[in-house]
Amino acid sequence: GAVVSQHPSWVICKSGTSVKIECRSLDFQATTMFWYRQFPKQSLMLMATSNEGSKATYEQGVEKDKFLINHASLTLSTLTVTSAHPEDSSFYICSARGGGGLSGASYNEQFFGPGTRLTVL
Amino acid sequence: GEDVEQSLFLSVREGDSSVINCTYTDSSSTYLYWYKQEPGAGLQLLTYIFSNMDMKQDQRLTVLLNKKDKHLSLRIADTQTGDSAIYFCAEASGATNKLIFGTGTLLAVQP
């Protein structure tokens, strides 16, 4: 149980276009979803935290108008990179935390998606 | 602010034990985690330890926590080539419950 998927797994786009990445919790309800960015050979940096039905909370230095996050349901959160530029190229990973549908797992545990590789040309 | 540090690289021979170390600064951490990341993939939770525990063992994995020194280690017994990956420790901040990740340790297992 506790599977999180991301779509797409990789995307290449032209500079100036917008890209939407989906994060889904497949077999549980995620009250909270997190979006991370990972540059090559670096650690994961938290970008924002989103709770279902409310606005996302962004970390310091992350532009909320550039990285739009929507968490409209308990199983889906989306990250839209608007007007993408080459410096936005990175590995974006989501995670989900919740309780409904989980059995035997800590409420505090975050389950990670497989990541989305974004390359902006 | 919170900071989590790891050594960058560890090389071991197949069959030996590996010990990956991590230091953190947030004394109010509730849980501490170890994740494994293979190339181009997401994170796989290996194990976690509650902050009031000293040790946790799970098959080949042993986690030691020295809360006084804010030091966490992961020991992998009988290391296999399939264990080659980047290992991240992470702490759940006591204040925000967010995960703060370490810098990652690349484990290379030589056959």
Interface residues (C-beta under 8 A of the other chain):
Chain A: Q6 F34 Q42 S43 L44 M45 L46 T49 I93 S95 S106 N108 E109 Q110 F111 F112 G113 P114 G115 R117
Chain B: T30 Y31 Y35 G40 A41 G42 L43 Q44 L45 Y48 F88 A92 N97 K98 L99 I100 F101 G102 T103 G104
